[in-house]
Amino acid sequence: MTAPRRVARERIEDVAFVVLVAALPVVLFVPGLGFYVDDYVTLSYLTTADEQSYWSEYAELRDGDLKSRLRPLEYAVLTALYRLFGTNPLPQQIFMAALVPACAAMSYLVLHRLIRRRHLALGAAVLFALAPHYSSARFWVAAFSPTAVLMLFLASLYCVLRALESRGARLFCWVAAGCVAMLLSLFVYEIALPLFVLTAAFLGWRARRGMSGPRFSPPSSTGACSCSRLPSSLLLR
């Protein structure tokens, strides 16, 4: 097996492992979960809309919160979940539960691109997925946005890192994908904006120093793990 194929296979295996580790706790608690806190406020708007149609329910939910003008996609997703599943909490909790493994997988892919150390990136991603301070994002449907935003930010960053290694049509595709992920993230929840500013500043600093490629060498494993926990800390409500 050639080296590129071996690396690709290892990356797939690692992503599968991270997703499995992050998803295992779901089996223990998701079946018994219901709605919590703001979920009932959201449902009160959706169930009392003038017309039982997507746009009417979306307008009712949007008009009930002044912040909705900044976060149109957040309210669009909440409305779509209600249209699909009504007041049944289980499928909505499954949707929530899927976001954490997706975030963990994206964190591994980003760290692997940055530090080129498989086991360090894998360990940091698993730590990120199992960190106890991240637990509230696993059961509060109306608070899905920080988790979704973090996933989209990491996806955008991964696209940027891939673009640094690409040329021609692939470069354009990765840049376009990164921009789409960035815009989706900002329209879901604007809290990730400082992370995009930091990313742009980091890339500008690298360009001024004439550095090519995404590689970054952390001083220690502790530093890498701390970096993996920083975005989630910034995005906690």
Short mmCIF file of the C-alpha atoms (twelve columns), coordinates in Angstrom:
data_MODEL
# 
_entry.id   MODEL 
# 
loop_
_atom_site.group_PDB 
_atom_site.id 
_atom_site.type_symbol 
_atom_site.label_atom_id 
_atom_site.label_alt_id 
_atom_site.label_comp_id 
_atom_site.label_asym_id 
_atom_site.label_seq_id 
_atom_site.Cartn_x 
_atom_site.Cartn_y 
_atom_site.Cartn_z 
_atom_site.pdbx_PDB_model_num 
ATOM 1   C CA . MET A 1   0.000   0.000  0.000  1 
ATOM 2   C CA . THR A 2   1.370   3.408  -1.000 1 
ATOM 3   C CA . ALA A 3   2.008   6.061  1.637  1 
ATOM 4   C CA . PRO A 4   -0.861  8.415  0.574  1 
ATOM 5   C CA . ARG A 5   -3.339  5.524  0.618  1 
ATOM 6   C CA . ARG A 6   -2.096  4.369  3.996  1 
ATOM 7   C CA . VAL A 7   -2.452  7.875  5.447  1 
ATOM 8   C CA . ALA A 8   -5.946  8.200  3.973  1 
ATOM 9   C CA . ARG A 9   -6.946  4.829  5.419  1 
ATOM 10  C CA . GLU A 10  -5.569  5.767  8.852  1 
ATOM 11  C CA . ARG A 11  -7.457  9.042  8.729  1 
ATOM 12  C CA . ILE A 12  -10.734 7.274  7.934  1 
ATOM 13  C CA . GLU A 13  -10.150 4.785  10.746 1 
ATOM 14  C CA . ASP A 14  -9.382  7.598  13.187 1 
ATOM 15  C CA . VAL A 15  -12.488 9.573  12.215 1 
ATOM 16  C CA . ALA A 16  -14.624 6.460  12.652 1 
ATOM 17  C CA . PHE A 17  -13.076 5.865  16.081 1 
ATOM 18  C CA . VAL A 18  -13.646 9.466  17.206 1 
ATOM 19  C CA . VAL A 19  -17.266 9.373  16.014 1 
ATOM 20  C CA . LEU A 20  -17.834 6.052  17.799 1 
ATOM 21  C CA . VAL A 21  -16.372 7.293  21.087 1 
ATOM 22  C CA . ALA A 22  -18.376 10.530 20.916 1 
ATOM 23  C CA . ALA A 23  -21.597 8.716  20.001 1 
ATOM 24  C CA . LEU A 24  -21.457 5.905  22.585 1 
ATOM 25  C CA . PRO A 25  -22.864 7.983  25.484 1 
ATOM 26  C CA . VAL A 26  -25.880 8.786  23.312 1 
ATOM 27  C CA . VAL A 27  -27.175 5.243  23.707 1 
ATOM 28  C CA . LEU A 28  -27.300 5.706  27.468 1 
ATOM 29  C CA . PHE A 29  -29.241 8.957  27.786 1 
ATOM 30  C CA . VAL A 30  -30.950 10.047 24.550 1 
ATOM 31  C CA . PRO A 31  -33.965 7.664  24.740 1 
ATOM 32  C CA . GLY A 32  -34.955 9.153  28.100 1 
ATOM 33  C CA . LEU A 33  -34.569 12.823 27.197 1 
ATOM 34  C CA . GLY A 34  -37.342 15.292 26.564 1 
ATOM 35  C CA . PHE A 35  -37.509 19.037 26.070 1 
ATOM 36  C CA . TYR A 36  -35.800 21.523 28.364 1 
ATOM 37  C CA . VAL A 37  -35.772 25.233 29.263 1 
ATOM 38  C CA . ASP A 38  -36.063 27.297 26.043 1 
ATOM 39  C CA . ASP A 39  -37.400 24.318 24.093 1 
ATOM 40  C CA . TYR A 40  -40.837 24.976 25.570 1 
ATOM 41  C CA . VAL A 41  -40.677 28.654 24.638 1 
ATOM 42  C CA . THR A 42  -39.786 27.693 21.069 1 
ATOM 43  C CA . LEU A 43  -42.615 25.157 20.906 1 
ATOM 44  C CA . SER A 44  -45.082 27.705 22.267 1 
ATOM 45  C CA . TYR A 45  -44.405 29.982 19.285 1 
ATOM 46  C CA . LEU A 46  -44.455 27.171 16.735 1 
ATOM 47  C CA . THR A 47  -47.664 25.553 17.969 1 
ATOM 48  C CA . THR A 48  -49.594 28.840 18.124 1 
ATOM 49  C CA . ALA A 49  -48.734 30.134 14.639 1 
ATOM 50  C CA . ASP A 50  -51.680 31.546 12.664 1 
ATOM 51  C CA . GLU A 51  -51.209 28.937 9.955  1 
ATOM 52  C CA . GLN A 52  -49.657 25.500 10.284 1 
ATOM 53  C CA . SER A 53  -47.161 26.026 7.476  1 
ATOM 54  C CA . TYR A 54  -43.383 26.305 7.503  1 
ATOM 55  C CA . TRP A 55  -43.200 30.012 6.671  1 
ATOM 56  C CA . SER A 56  -45.962 30.982 9.070  1 
ATOM 57  C CA . GLU A 57  -44.333 29.065 11.914 1 
ATOM 58  C CA . TYR A 58  -40.922 30.464 11.032 1 
ATOM 59  C CA . ALA A 59  -42.311 34.014 11.033 1 
ATOM 60  C CA . GLU A 60  -43.980 33.431 14.412 1 
ATOM 61  C CA . LEU A 61  -40.740 32.127 15.910 1 
ATOM 62  C CA . ARG A 62  -38.662 34.870 14.297 1 
ATOM 63  C CA . ASP A 63  -40.943 37.670 15.504 1 
ATOM 64  C CA . GLY A 64  -40.808 36.333 19.040 1 
ATOM 65  C CA . ASP A 65  -37.088 37.041 19.415 1 
ATOM 66  C CA . LEU A 66  -35.277 40.222 18.378 1 
ATOM 67  C CA . LYS A 67  -32.019 38.266 17.976 1 
ATOM 68  C CA . SER A 68  -33.584 36.275 15.134 1 
ATOM 69  C CA . ARG A 69  -32.527 38.948 12.629 1 
ATOM 70  C CA . LEU A 70  -28.928 38.016 13.352 1 
ATOM 71  C CA . ARG A 71  -29.535 34.245 13.339 1 
ATOM 72  C CA . PRO A 72  -31.999 33.377 10.566 1 
ATOM 73  C CA . LEU A 73  -30.625 29.873 10.028 1 
ATOM 74  C CA . GLU A 74  -30.930 28.947 13.690 1 
ATOM 75  C CA . TYR A 75  -34.661 29.655 13.618 1 
ATOM 76  C CA . ALA A 76  -35.046 28.057 10.208 1 
ATOM 77  C CA . VAL A 77  -33.567 24.802 11.536 1 
ATOM 78  C CA . LEU A 78  -35.739 24.858 14.664 1 
ATOM 79  C CA . THR A 79  -38.804 25.357 12.482 1 
ATOM 80  C CA . ALA A 80  -37.741 22.542 10.173 1 
ATOM 81  C CA . LEU A 81  -37.281 20.184 13.138 1 
ATOM 82  C CA . TYR A 82  -40.778 21.018 14.334 1 
ATOM 83  C CA . ARG A 83  -42.245 20.493 10.862 1 
ATOM 84  C CA . LEU A 84  -40.526 17.126 10.559 1 
ATOM 85  C CA . PHE A 85  -41.032 15.738 14.059 1 
ATOM 86  C CA . GLY A 86  -43.645 17.892 15.778 1 
ATOM 87  C CA . THR A 87  -43.471 17.641 19.557 1 
ATOM 88  C CA . ASN A 88  -41.696 14.275 19.537 1 
ATOM 89  C CA . PRO A 89  -38.386 14.919 21.349 1 
ATOM 90  C CA . LEU A 90  -36.549 11.694 20.387 1 
ATOM 91  C CA . PRO A 91  -35.660 12.468 16.726 1 
ATOM 92  C CA . GLN A 92  -34.731 16.005 17.684 1 
ATOM 93  C CA . GLN A 93  -32.462 14.684 20.431 1 
ATOM 94  C CA . ILE A 94  -30.884 12.315 17.898 1 
ATOM 95  C CA . PHE A 95  -30.216 15.314 15.657 1 
ATOM 96  C CA . MET A 96  -28.593 17.063 18.615 1 
ATOM 97  C CA . ALA A 97  -26.566 13.993 19.509 1 
ATOM 98  C CA . ALA A 98  -25.180 13.741 15.971 1 
ATOM 99  C CA . LEU A 99  -23.655 17.218 16.142 1 
ATOM 100 C CA . VAL A 100 -21.132 16.384 18.867 1 
ATOM 101 C CA . PRO A 101 -19.511 13.443 16.994 1 
ATOM 102 C CA . ALA A 102 -19.451 15.618 13.867 1 
ATOM 103 C CA . CYS A 103 -17.618 18.352 15.797 1 
ATOM 104 C CA . ALA A 104 -15.178 15.825 17.227 1 
ATOM 105 C CA . ALA A 105 -14.460 14.408 13.774 1 
ATOM 106 C CA . MET A 106 -13.853 17.862 12.327 1 
ATOM 107 C CA . SER A 107 -11.562 18.767 15.236 1 
ATOM 108 C CA . TYR A 108 -9.477  15.665 14.507 1 
ATOM 109 C CA . LEU A 109 -9.226  16.505 10.798 1 
ATOM 110 C CA . VAL A 110 -8.168  20.087 11.546 1 
ATOM 111 C CA . LEU A 111 -5.586  19.062 14.157 1 
ATOM 112 C CA . HIS A 112 -4.224  16.340 11.880 1 
ATOM 113 C CA . ARG A 113 -3.690  18.935 9.152  1 
ATOM 114 C CA . LEU A 114 -2.069  21.385 11.546 1 
ATOM 115 C CA . ILE A 115 0.296   19.232 13.587 1 
ATOM 116 C CA . ARG A 116 0.736   16.103 11.391 1 
ATOM 117 C CA . ARG A 117 0.843   13.889 14.478 1 
ATOM 118 C CA . ARG A 118 -1.803  11.212 14.257 1 
ATOM 119 C CA . HIS A 119 -2.020  10.061 17.861 1 
ATOM 120 C CA . LEU A 120 -1.817  13.569 19.309 1 
ATOM 121 C CA . ALA A 121 -4.638  14.768 17.041 1 
ATOM 122 C CA . LEU A 122 -6.668  11.670 17.866 1 
ATOM 123 C CA . GLY A 123 -6.233  12.064 21.614 1 
ATOM 124 C CA . ALA A 124 -7.110  15.757 21.541 1 
ATOM 125 C CA . ALA A 125 -10.266 15.073 19.493 1 
ATOM 126 C CA . VAL A 126 -11.422 12.372 21.913 1 
ATOM 127 C CA . LEU A 127 -10.760 14.688 24.861 1 
ATOM 128 C CA . PHE A 128 -12.772 17.391 23.142 1 
ATOM 129 C CA . ALA A 129 -15.699 15.005 22.562 1 
ATOM 130 C CA . LEU A 130 -15.773 13.753 26.158 1 
ATOM 131 C CA . ALA A 131 -15.010 17.012 27.987 1 
ATOM 132 C CA . PRO A 132 -17.608 17.422 30.779 1 
ATOM 133 C CA . HIS A 133 -17.996 21.175 30.254 1 
ATOM 134 C CA . TYR A 134 -19.436 20.379 26.834 1 
ATOM 135 C CA . SER A 135 -22.229 18.167 28.193 1 
ATOM 136 C CA . SER A 136 -25.058 20.737 28.139 1 
ATOM 137 C CA . ALA A 137 -24.916 20.808 24.331 1 
ATOM 138 C CA . ARG A 138 -26.122 17.200 24.267 1 
ATOM 139 C CA . PHE A 139 -29.720 17.597 25.412 1 
ATOM 140 C CA . TRP A 140 -30.974 21.158 24.891 1 
ATOM 141 C CA . VAL A 141 -32.570 21.271 21.423 1 
ATOM 142 C CA . ALA A 142 -33.036 25.039 21.287 1 
ATOM 143 C CA . ALA A 143 -29.317 25.425 22.089 1 
ATOM 144 C CA . PHE A 144 -28.109 23.369 19.134 1 
ATOM 145 C CA . SER A 145 -26.596 26.451 17.516 1 
ATOM 146 C CA . PRO A 146 -23.252 26.660 19.410 1 
ATOM 147 C CA . THR A 147 -22.479 23.057 18.508 1 
ATOM 148 C CA . ALA A 148 -23.526 23.553 14.885 1 
ATOM 149 C CA . VAL A 149 -21.527 26.788 14.669 1 
ATOM 150 C CA . LEU A 150 -18.412 25.118 16.008 1 
ATOM 151 C CA . MET A 151 -18.774 22.273 13.511 1 
ATOM 152 C CA . LEU A 152 -19.163 24.752 10.645 1 
ATOM 153 C CA . PHE A 153 -16.199 26.818 11.854 1 
ATOM 154 C CA . LEU A 154 -13.996 23.722 11.970 1 
ATOM 155 C CA . ALA A 155 -15.253 22.686 8.531  1 
ATOM 156 C CA . SER A 156 -14.385 26.136 7.190  1 
ATOM 157 C CA . LEU A 157 -10.934 25.988 8.781  1 
ATOM 158 C CA . TYR A 158 -10.351 22.515 7.334  1 
ATOM 159 C CA . CYS A 159 -11.271 23.803 3.868  1 
ATOM 160 C CA . VAL A 160 -8.801  26.663 4.278  1 
ATOM 161 C CA . LEU A 161 -6.036  24.256 5.292  1 
ATOM 162 C CA . ARG A 162 -6.789  22.067 2.293  1 
ATOM 163 C CA . ALA A 163 -6.802  25.121 0.033  1 
ATOM 164 C CA . LEU A 164 -3.274  25.978 1.189  1 
ATOM 165 C CA . GLU A 165 -2.128  22.672 -0.288 1 
ATOM 166 C CA . SER A 166 -4.178  22.860 -3.508 1 
ATOM 167 C CA . ARG A 167 -3.861  24.412 -6.928 1 
ATOM 168 C CA . GLY A 168 -6.177  25.190 -9.818 1 
ATOM 169 C CA . ALA A 169 -9.767  23.954 -9.663 1 
ATOM 170 C CA . ARG A 170 -9.258  22.208 -6.339 1 
ATOM 171 C CA . LEU A 171 -8.077  25.453 -4.783 1 
ATOM 172 C CA . PHE A 172 -11.223 27.216 -5.980 1 
ATOM 173 C CA . CYS A 173 -13.462 24.415 -4.688 1 
ATOM 174 C CA . TRP A 174 -11.869 24.368 -1.237 1 
ATOM 175 C CA . VAL A 175 -12.029 28.170 -0.933 1 
ATOM 176 C CA . ALA A 176 -15.670 28.187 -2.055 1 
ATOM 177 C CA . ALA A 177 -16.561 25.418 0.400  1 
ATOM 178 C CA . GLY A 178 -14.790 27.274 3.203  1 
ATOM 179 C CA . CYS A 179 -16.667 30.490 2.443  1 
ATOM 180 C CA . VAL A 180 -20.013 28.660 2.383  1 
ATOM 181 C CA . ALA A 181 -19.274 27.015 5.748  1 
ATOM 182 C CA . MET A 182 -18.245 30.385 7.189  1 
ATOM 183 C CA . LEU A 183 -21.442 32.103 6.024  1 
ATOM 184 C CA . LEU A 184 -23.626 29.273 7.294  1 
ATOM 185 C CA . SER A 185 -21.873 29.472 10.644 1 
ATOM 186 C CA . LEU A 186 -22.384 33.221 10.969 1 
ATOM 187 C CA . PHE A 187 -26.061 33.029 9.992  1 
ATOM 188 C CA . VAL A 188 -26.678 30.277 12.533 1 
ATOM 189 C CA . TYR A 189 -24.988 32.068 15.427 1 
ATOM 190 C CA . GLU A 190 -22.675 35.086 15.206 1 
ATOM 191 C CA . ILE A 191 -20.603 34.040 18.208 1 
ATOM 192 C CA . ALA A 192 -17.976 32.353 16.004 1 
ATOM 193 C CA . LEU A 193 -17.040 35.640 14.320 1 
ATOM 194 C CA . PRO A 194 -13.957 36.208 16.557 1 
ATOM 195 C CA . LEU A 195 -12.660 32.762 15.588 1 
ATOM 196 C CA . PHE A 196 -12.873 33.649 11.891 1 
ATOM 197 C CA . VAL A 197 -11.063 36.930 12.591 1 
ATOM 198 C CA . LEU A 198 -8.313  35.016 14.414 1 
ATOM 199 C CA . THR A 199 -8.062  32.575 11.512 1 
ATOM 200 C CA . ALA A 200 -7.706  35.423 9.004  1 
ATOM 201 C CA . ALA A 201 -5.063  37.097 11.197 1 
ATOM 202 C CA . PHE A 202 -3.144  33.810 11.493 1 
ATOM 203 C CA . LEU A 203 -3.182  33.276 7.725  1 
ATOM 204 C CA . GLY A 204 -2.085  36.875 7.143  1 
ATOM 205 C CA . TRP A 205 0.795   36.420 9.592  1 
ATOM 206 C CA . ARG A 206 1.901   33.268 7.793  1 
ATOM 207 C CA . ALA A 207 1.711   35.006 4.427  1 
ATOM 208 C CA . ARG A 208 3.887   37.887 5.631  1 
ATOM 209 C CA . ARG A 209 6.487   35.435 6.889  1 
ATOM 210 C CA . GLY A 210 6.424   33.570 3.595  1 
ATOM 211 C CA . MET A 211 5.300   30.319 5.183  1 
ATOM 212 C CA . SER A 212 3.518   27.750 2.987  1 
ATOM 213 C CA . GLY A 213 1.341   24.834 3.994  1 
ATOM 214 C CA . PRO A 214 -0.759  24.429 7.114  1 
ATOM 215 C CA . ARG A 215 1.690   22.646 9.364  1 
ATOM 216 C CA . PHE A 216 2.040   23.835 12.944 1 
ATOM 217 C CA . SER A 217 4.197   22.243 15.618 1 
ATOM 218 C CA . PRO A 218 2.819   22.551 19.159 1 
ATOM 219 C CA . PRO A 219 5.336   22.744 22.011 1 
ATOM 220 C CA . SER A 220 3.685   19.830 23.819 1 
ATOM 221 C CA . SER A 221 0.742   17.486 23.880 1 
ATOM 222 C CA . THR A 222 -0.818  19.654 26.589 1 
ATOM 223 C CA . GLY A 223 -0.726  22.619 24.235 1 
ATOM 224 C CA . ALA A 224 -2.477  20.700 21.497 1 
ATOM 225 C CA . CYS A 225 -5.199  19.486 23.861 1 
ATOM 226 C CA . SER A 226 -5.703  23.022 25.149 1 
ATOM 227 C CA . CYS A 227 -6.097  24.271 21.577 1 
ATOM 228 C CA . SER A 228 -8.715  21.603 20.931 1 
ATOM 229 C CA . ARG A 229 -10.761 22.790 23.918 1 
ATOM 230 C CA . LEU A 230 -10.510 26.535 23.206 1 
ATOM 231 C CA . PRO A 231 -13.189 26.821 20.496 1 
ATOM 232 C CA . SER A 232 -15.782 24.916 22.534 1 
ATOM 233 C CA . SER A 233 -15.042 27.109 25.558 1 
ATOM 234 C CA . LEU A 234 -15.604 30.235 23.503 1 
ATOM 235 C CA . LEU A 235 -18.888 28.921 22.152 1 
ATOM 236 C CA . LEU A 236 -20.482 27.935 25.447 1 
ATOM 237 C CA . ARG A 237 -23.570 29.925 26.328 1 
# 
